[in-house]
Amino acid sequence: MKQTKARDIMVQNVVSVRPTDVLTDAIRLLLSHRISGLPVVDDNNNVLGCVTEHDIMNFAFSGEADVTQVNQAMTQPAFTFSPDTNIENIINSFAKHRIRRVIITEGDQLAGIVSRRDVLREMLALYTG
């Protein structure tokens, strides 16, 4: 695992949201793609933050999720790493910060995402060949 880089296991076709999207749009994306978090990006694909199921839960039953913008619920700054980051550093970040995903950026732009599931998939491949 120490030689594995983020670029080796990251998902590149990342579903994301804009900061002015409403939370119900984010909820729809989370459910339809069976994911638990979304990068928040601007019109130039620069990462502004991340919005997760956990972030949204506080608004979901308030009766205002359909008028609350993502930027009011998102976590910022997002946990980001470069594509050349060793997976060991990402795993340590998952444990230290109790997070489920990190966003991979080139400069400030979204390049991919690595989740705990991606790391587990890589671990299984190493053990089973």
C-alpha positions in Angstrom: 0.0 0.0 0.0 2.9 2.4 0.7 3.7 2.7 -3.0 0.1 3.3 -4.0 -0.8 6.9 -4.8 -4.1 8.6 -4.7 -4.1 8.8 -8.6 -4.0 5.0 -8.6 -7.3 4.5 -6.9 -9.2 7.8 -7.1 -12.5 8.1 -8.8 -12.1 10.6 -11.6 -15.7 11.1 -12.8 -16.8 12.8 -9.6 -20.4 14.0 -9.0 -20.3 17.5 -7.5 -22.5 20.4 -6.6 -22.4 24.1 -6.8 -22.5 26.3 -3.6 -25.8 27.9 -4.7 -27.6 24.6 -5.3 -30.2 23.8 -2.7 -29.8 20.9 -0.3 -32.7 18.9 -1.8 -30.7 18.8 -5.1 -27.6 17.5 -3.1 -29.8 14.9 -1.4 -31.1 13.7 -4.8 -27.5 13.3 -6.0 -26.4 11.5 -2.9 -29.3 9.0 -3.1 -29.2 8.5 -6.9 -25.5 7.8 -7.0 -25.4 5.9 -3.7 -22.7 8.1 -2.2 -22.4 9.9 1.1 -20.6 13.1 0.2 -20.1 15.6 -2.7 -17.4 18.1 -3.5 -18.7 21.7 -3.8 -17.1 23.4 -6.8 -17.4 26.8 -8.4 -17.9 27.4 -12.1 -14.2 26.8 -12.8 -14.2 23.5 -11.0 -12.3 24.9 -8.1 -13.0 23.0 -4.8 -14.7 25.2 -2.2 -15.7 22.5 0.3 -17.6 19.3 0.7 -21.2 18.5 1.7 -22.0 15.2 3.3 -25.0 13.3 4.6 -23.9 14.4 8.0 -23.8 18.1 7.0 -27.3 17.9 5.5 -29.0 16.1 8.4 -29.2 19.3 10.4 -31.4 20.8 7.7 -33.3 17.8 6.3 -36.2 18.0 8.7 -36.2 21.7 9.4 -38.6 22.3 6.5 -36.0 24.5 4.8 -33.8 22.1 2.8 -35.5 23.1 -0.4 -34.4 26.8 0.1 -31.1 26.3 2.0 -28.1 26.5 -0.3 -25.3 24.0 -0.1 -22.8 26.7 0.9 -24.8 27.1 4.2 -24.3 23.5 5.1 -21.0 22.5 3.5 -17.7 21.8 5.4 -14.9 24.1 4.4 -12.2 23.8 3.8 -12.5 20.3 2.4 -9.8 17.7 3.1 -7.8 17.7 -0.1 -4.7 15.9 -1.3 -2.7 15.9 -4.5 -2.9 12.9 -6.9 0.7 12.0 -5.9 -0.2 11.6 -2.2 0.7 8.2 -0.7 -2.4 6.3 0.3 -0.9 5.8 3.8 -1.3 9.6 4.4 -4.9 9.4 3.2 -5.7 6.4 5.5 -4.1 8.3 8.4 -6.3 11.3 7.6 -9.5 9.1 7.6 -8.6 7.8 11.1 -7.4 11.1 12.6 -10.3 13.3 11.3 -13.0 10.5 11.3 -13.9 11.3 7.7 -15.1 9.0 4.9 -13.5 10.7 1.8 -10.9 13.1 0.7 -11.0 15.3 -2.4 -8.1 15.0 -4.8 -7.1 18.3 -6.4 -4.6 19.5 -9.0 -4.0 23.1 -8.0 -7.4 24.1 -6.6 -9.3 22.1 -9.3 -11.2 18.9 -8.7 -9.3 15.9 -10.0 -10.9 13.0 -8.2 -12.1 11.6 -4.9 -10.8 8.8 -2.7 -13.2 7.2 -0.2 -12.6 4.6 2.4 -14.3 2.1 0.1 -11.7 2.8 -2.6 -9.0 2.1 -0.1 -10.7 -1.2 0.9 -11.1 -2.2 -2.7 -7.3 -1.7 -3.2 -6.5 -3.6 -0.1 -8.6 -6.6 -1.2 -6.9 -6.5 -4.6 -3.5 -6.7 -2.9 -4.5 -9.6 -0.8 -6.3 -11.6 -3.5 -4.0 -10.7 -6.4 
